[in-house]
Amino acid sequence: AKDENEFQHLIYSAVKHKRGPVAIRYPRGRGSGIVLDKELKTIPFTSEVVKDGKKLLLIAIGTMVKTAIQAAEKLDSKLKTKTRVVNLRCLKPLDVETIEALINEAEWIVTIEENTLLGGMGAAILELMAKENMIKPVLNLGLEDEFVEHGATEILLAERGLDVPSIIKSISQFIKK
């Protein structure tokens, strides 16, 4: 879930879901402190465009959605572009129809996840693109297939290139190629 408000609605949606099992990944640490809706509602297990743009598409999941939005806003002013950010929200089943349409509209695709790159969300996007013969430049940002020691989340994310400044640097280099 991108934040604690979406999280409460996803839990409620999971309880109401009748067509099979649902798994929700609980993030570490505290929420962002946003105001929670008083009424619970079911939300679809589909992708959500949280920031509109065109040429650069950032696909993020979970806690990385907020980070992707912050990076996109800074990239827009730095690169003089409009970056679209998508909250994938649900990895399985993948929202193929929406993701295909968004990829077709973009020049560059970047996936951002606080998860292993091996078999993760970025790999699922690459598999979809390969299956549909979609050829676009893609940058997958996430965790390498290695042990990550315990520590403060902010420090660990920065060490692995998943904080806002590191993401901006990686994307800027990616686009320049």
SULBEL-V730178 format. One record per pair of residues at least 4 apart in sequence whose C-alpha atoms are under 8 Angstrom apart, sorted by the first residue. I is the first residue (numbers start at 1). J is the second residue. D is the distance in Angstrom with one decimal. If there is no record, write none. Layout:
BEGIN
I,J,D
I,J,D
END
This chain:
BEGIN
1,6,5.8
1,7,5.0
1,10,7.5
1,25,7.8
1,61,7.3
1,62,4.5
1,63,6.6
1,89,6.4
2,6,6.4
2,7,7.3
2,61,6.9
2,62,4.5
2,63,5.0
2,64,7.1
2,65,5.5
2,66,6.7
2,87,7.3
2,89,7.5
3,7,6.1
3,31,6.4
3,32,6.6
3,34,7.8
3,62,7.6
3,63,6.8
4,8,6.3
4,31,5.7
4,32,7.3
4,33,7.8
4,34,7.3
4,36,7.3
5,9,6.6
5,34,7.2
5,35,7.3
5,36,5.1
5,37,6.7
6,10,6.1
7,11,6.2
8,12,6.3
8,40,7.3
9,13,6.0
9,40,5.8
9,41,5.7
9,42,6.1
9,43,6.6
10,14,6.0
10,42,7.0
10,43,6.7
11,15,6.4
11,24,7.7
12,16,6.4
12,40,6.7
12,41,6.9
12,42,6.3
13,17,6.0
13,41,7.1
13,42,4.5
13,43,6.1
13,44,7.8
14,22,6.0
16,42,7.5
17,22,7.9
27,62,7.7
27,63,7.1
28,153,7.6
29,153,7.4
45,89,6.5
45,90,5.6
46,88,7.0
46,89,6.3
46,90,6.2
46,94,7.9
46,95,5.6
47,86,6.7
47,87,5.7
47,88,4.5
47,89,5.6
47,90,7.0
47,95,6.3
47,98,6.9
47,99,7.7
48,86,5.6
48,87,5.1
48,88,6.5
48,89,7.2
49,84,7.3
49,85,6.0
49,86,4.4
49,87,6.2
50,69,7.8
50,84,7.7
50,85,5.7
50,86,5.7
50,87,6.5
51,69,7.1
51,83,7.3
51,84,5.2
51,85,4.9
51,86,7.1
52,82,7.3
52,83,6.6
52,84,4.5
52,85,6.6
53,57,7.6
53,81,8.0
53,82,4.4
53,83,4.4
53,84,4.0
53,85,7.6
54,82,6.0
54,83,6.0
54,84,5.9
54,105,6.7
54,106,5.8
55,81,7.5
55,82,6.9
55,83,6.6
55,84,7.7
55,105,7.2
55,106,4.5
55,107,4.9
55,108,6.4
56,81,7.9
56,82,7.1
56,83,4.9
56,84,6.2
56,106,5.7
56,107,6.1
56,108,5.0
56,109,6.2
56,110,7.7
57,83,6.0
57,84,4.9
57,85,6.0
57,86,7.6
57,102,7.6
57,103,7.3
57,106,6.0
57,107,7.8
57,108,6.2
57,109,4.9
57,110,6.1
58,68,6.8
58,72,7.9
58,83,7.3
58,84,6.1
58,85,4.8
58,86,6.2
58,109,6.1
58,110,4.8
58,111,5.8
58,112,7.2
59,85,6.0
59,86,4.9
59,87,6.4
59,88,6.4
59,109,7.5
59,110,6.2
59,111,4.7
59,112,6.2
60,64,5.7
60,65,5.1
60,68,6.6
60,85,7.3
60,86,6.1
60,87,5.3
60,88,5.9
60,111,5.8
60,112,4.8
60,113,6.0
61,65,5.7
61,87,5.6
61,88,5.3
61,89,5.8
61,90,7.8
61,112,7.0
61,113,5.8
61,114,8.0
61,121,7.9
62,87,7.6
62,89,6.8
62,113,7.4
62,114,7.8
63,67,7.3
63,114,7.4
64,68,5.9
64,112,6.4
64,113,5.9
64,114,6.5
65,69,6.2
65,85,7.8
65,86,7.6
65,87,5.9
66,70,6.3
67,71,6.1
67,163,7.0
67,164,6.0
68,72,5.9
68,85,6.8
68,112,7.3
68,164,7.5
69,73,6.2
69,85,6.4
70,74,6.5
70,164,6.8
71,75,6.0
71,164,5.3
71,165,7.5
71,167,6.7
71,168,5.9
72,76,6.0
72,82,8.0
72,83,5.6
72,84,7.6
72,85,7.3
73,77,6.8
73,83,7.6
74,78,6.2
74,168,7.7
75,79,5.6
75,80,7.5
75,81,7.4
75,83,7.5
75,168,6.5
75,172,7.9
76,80,5.2
76,81,4.7
76,82,5.4
76,83,6.3
77,81,7.1
88,95,7.8
90,94,6.5
90,95,7.5
91,95,7.7
91,121,6.6
95,99,6.1
96,100,5.9
96,128,7.6
97,101,6.4
98,102,6.3
99,103,6.1
100,104,6.1
100,129,7.9
101,105,6.5
102,106,6.5
103,107,7.9
103,109,7.0
104,134,7.9
107,136,6.7
107,137,7.4
108,136,6.4
108,137,5.4
108,138,6.2
108,175,7.5
109,136,7.3
109,137,6.3
109,138,4.8
109,139,6.4
110,138,5.7
110,139,4.7
110,140,5.8
110,141,7.3
110,171,7.7
111,121,7.5
111,122,5.4
111,138,7.8
111,139,6.4
111,140,4.9
111,141,5.8
112,122,7.3
112,140,6.4
112,141,4.8
112,142,5.9
112,162,7.9
113,117,7.9
113,121,7.0
113,122,7.6
113,141,6.4
113,142,5.0
113,143,7.7
114,142,5.6
114,143,6.6
114,162,7.6
115,120,6.6
115,142,5.7
115,143,5.5
116,120,5.7
116,142,5.9
116,143,4.4
116,144,5.7
116,145,6.0
117,121,7.2
117,122,6.4
117,123,6.6
117,140,7.2
117,141,7.4
117,142,5.4
117,143,5.6
117,144,6.0
117,145,7.0
118,123,6.7
118,144,7.4
118,145,6.5
119,123,5.5
119,124,7.1
120,124,6.4
121,125,6.4
122,126,6.3
122,140,5.6
122,141,7.7
123,127,6.1
123,140,8.0
124,128,6.2
125,129,6.2
126,130,6.1
127,131,6.1
128,132,6.2
129,133,5.8
129,134,4.8
129,135,7.0
130,134,6.2
130,135,7.7
139,171,7.7
139,174,7.1
141,161,7.9
141,162,7.2
141,167,7.9
142,160,7.8
142,161,8.0
142,162,6.9
143,160,6.8
148,156,8.0
151,155,7.2
151,156,6.6
152,156,6.3
153,157,6.0
154,158,6.2
154,163,7.4
155,159,6.2
156,160,6.3
157,161,6.2
157,162,4.8
157,163,5.6
158,162,5.5
158,163,4.9
158,166,7.0
161,166,4.9
161,167,6.3
162,166,6.1
162,167,5.9
163,167,6.1
164,168,6.1
165,169,6.2
166,170,6.1
167,171,6.1
168,172,6.0
169,173,6.2
170,174,6.1
171,175,6.1
172,176,6.3
173,177,6.6
END
